[in-house]
Amino acid sequence: MTELTFLAFALSVGAPLWHVGIVLLAWAAPLPALGLVGALAVRSLRAGAGGGAEGRLLLELAGSLRAGLSLRAALAAAGADQVGSAAVRLAMAGRPLDEVAGAIEPASVELIAAVGLAGRVGGSIAGALEALAAEELADAEARKEVKAAAAPMVLQALIVGGLPAGAVLYRLSTGSLFAELRGADIRAAMTALGVVAVAVGFAWILALVRRAVA
């Protein structure tokens, strides 16, 4: 009955289904759920470690300029998925580069600044784009190394914080925790305090993990 109440509440507030599924799995089988959360966190760290998309775009644009394309043609050739459909449309229409720069999406400070500068002073910016690309790719590599180093610590944090939370969920699923909390003695008060401490600690660990995988 408690599981159904939780499910109804979670769906009513718009919680993501996969979050609800993990909580329900943790309710029935805490250890497998903890393993799943750890695997998802490590996978997220590894997936986000690639990076460098902005640097590769800058290199692609610089290569197009080196090949003789105009900056507008290079931006149009990059495609809407990399610089945004509005920027491509404006570039193909021959609009001023300042206007094209303002429409670039997703917003890239370096690219927008370089395109805007080219519009104001003219000349080729291939060299500037290559320098910006090298800096961006170096930053992406550094972020990759940091995330790769963080993966074991994230998994360890989930285990350390997840085992007590798993024990609480298991006792909730068997009903033994409710029976203990119904008491009117010091044991019930200490149990309630312990449950709150475990919940706060695990929430804090999840917040740290989310920051690590962001």
C-alpha positions in Angstrom: 0.0 0.0 0.0 2.9 2.3 0.8 4.4 1.7 -2.6 1.2 2.5 -4.3 0.9 5.8 -2.3 4.4 6.7 -3.3 3.8 5.9 -6.9 0.7 8.0 -7.1 2.4 10.9 -5.3 5.5 10.7 -7.5 3.5 10.6 -10.7 1.2 13.5 -9.6 4.2 15.8 -9.1 5.7 14.8 -12.4 8.7 12.9 -11.2 10.7 11.2 -14.1 9.6 7.6 -14.5 13.1 6.2 -14.3 13.6 8.0 -11.0 10.4 6.4 -9.7 11.5 3.0 -11.0 14.8 3.2 -9.2 13.1 4.1 -5.9 10.6 1.3 -6.2 13.5 -1.1 -7.0 15.3 0.1 -4.0 12.2 -0.5 -1.9 12.1 -4.1 -3.0 15.8 -4.8 -3.5 18.1 -2.1 -2.1 21.5 -3.6 -3.1 20.7 -4.1 -6.8 19.2 -0.6 -6.9 22.4 0.8 -5.3 24.5 -1.0 -7.9 22.3 0.4 -10.7 22.6 3.9 -9.4 26.4 3.5 -9.1 26.6 2.1 -12.7 24.5 5.0 -14.0 26.6 7.6 -12.3 29.9 6.1 -13.6 28.4 5.8 -17.0 27.4 9.5 -16.9 30.9 10.5 -15.9 32.4 8.5 -18.8 29.8 9.8 -21.3 30.4 13.4 -20.2 34.1 13.0 -20.3 34.3 13.2 -24.1 33.7 16.9 -24.6 35.6 19.0 -27.1 32.6 19.5 -29.5 33.1 23.3 -29.5 36.8 22.9 -30.2 36.1 20.6 -33.1 33.6 23.0 -34.5 36.1 25.8 -34.3 38.7 23.7 -36.1 36.1 22.8 -38.8 35.3 26.4 -39.4 39.0 27.3 -39.5 39.6 24.5 -42.1 36.8 25.8 -44.2 38.3 29.3 -44.1 41.7 27.9 -45.0 40.1 26.1 -48.0 38.9 29.4 -49.3 35.3 29.6 -48.1 33.9 32.9 -46.7 33.0 33.0 -43.1 29.3 33.0 -44.0 29.7 30.0 -46.2 31.7 28.2 -43.5 29.0 28.8 -41.0 26.3 27.6 -43.4 28.4 24.5 -44.2 28.7 23.7 -40.5 25.0 23.1 -40.4 22.1 24.0 -38.2 22.9 21.3 -35.6 26.2 23.0 -34.8 25.5 26.7 -35.1 21.7 26.9 -35.1 19.2 27.1 -37.9 18.8 30.9 -37.5 22.5 31.5 -37.9 22.6 29.3 -41.0 19.7 31.1 -42.5 21.1 34.5 -41.8 24.5 33.5 -43.2 23.0 32.1 -46.4 21.0 35.3 -46.7 24.2 37.4 -46.6 23.2 39.3 -43.4 25.9 41.2 -41.5 28.2 39.0 -39.5 27.3 40.8 -36.2 23.7 39.7 -36.8 24.8 36.2 -37.7 26.9 36.0 -34.5 24.0 36.9 -32.3 22.0 34.0 -33.7 24.6 31.3 -33.1 23.2 28.4 -31.0 24.2 26.8 -28.8 25.9 30.0 -27.6 29.7 29.8 -27.9 31.3 32.9 -26.4 34.5 32.4 -28.3 32.8 31.8 -31.7 30.3 34.6 -31.3 33.2 37.0 -30.3 35.3 35.9 -33.3 32.5 36.2 -35.8 31.5 39.6 -34.4 35.1 40.8 -34.6 35.4 39.6 -38.2 32.2 41.5 -39.0 33.6 44.7 -37.5 37.3 44.6 -38.7 37.2 42.2 -41.6 39.9 39.8 -42.6 40.3 36.1 -42.0 39.9 34.7 -38.5 41.2 31.2 -39.3 44.2 31.6 -37.1 42.2 33.0 -34.2 39.7 30.1 -34.5 42.6 27.6 -34.5 44.0 29.1 -31.4 40.6 29.1 -29.7 40.1 25.5 -30.7 43.4 24.4 -29.2 42.5 26.1 -25.9 39.0 24.5 -25.9 40.3 21.0 -26.7 42.9 21.3 -24.0 40.2 22.3 -21.5 38.0 19.4 -22.6 40.9 17.0 -22.1 41.5 18.4 -18.6 37.8 18.0 -17.8 37.9 14.4 -19.1 40.8 13.5 -16.9 39.1 15.1 -13.8 35.8 13.1 -14.5 37.7 9.9 -15.1 39.5 10.3 -11.8 36.2 11.1 -10.0 34.4 8.0 -11.1 35.8 5.6 -8.4 35.2 8.2 -5.7 31.6 8.7 -6.9 31.0 5.0 -6.7 32.6 4.8 -3.3 30.4 7.7 -2.1 27.3 6.0 -3.3 28.2 2.7 -1.6 29.1 4.5 1.7 25.9 6.5 1.7 23.7 4.0 -0.1 24.2 1.0 2.3 22.5 2.8 5.3 19.7 4.1 3.0 19.3 0.6 1.6 18.9 -0.8 5.1 16.3 1.8 5.9 14.4 1.0 2.7 14.6 -2.7 3.4 13.1 -2.3 6.9 10.4 0.0 5.4 9.5 -2.7 2.9 9.2 -5.4 5.6 7.3 -3.2 8.0 9.7 -3.6 10.9 10.7 0.0 10.9 7.1 1.2 11.1 6.5 -1.1 14.1 9.6 0.3 15.8 8.6 4.0 15.1 5.1 3.5 16.6 6.7 3.1 20.0 6.6 5.8 22.6 10.0 5.2 24.1 13.5 6.5 23.6 14.2 3.8 21.1 11.5 5.0 18.7 12.9 8.6 19.0 16.4 7.4 18.3 15.2 5.4 15.3 13.4 8.3 13.9 16.4 10.5 14.3 18.6 7.9 12.6 16.2 7.7 9.7 16.3 11.4 9.3 20.1 11.5 9.5 20.4 8.7 6.9 18.0 10.5 4.5 19.8 13.8 4.9 23.2 12.2 4.4 22.1 10.3 1.3 20.5 13.4 -0.2 23.7 15.3 0.4 25.8 12.5 -1.3 23.4 12.5 -4.2 23.7 16.3 -4.6 27.5 15.9 -4.6 27.3 13.1 -7.2 25.1 15.2 -9.4 27.6 18.0 -9.3 30.4 15.6 -10.1 28.6 14.2 -13.2 27.3 17.6 -14.4 
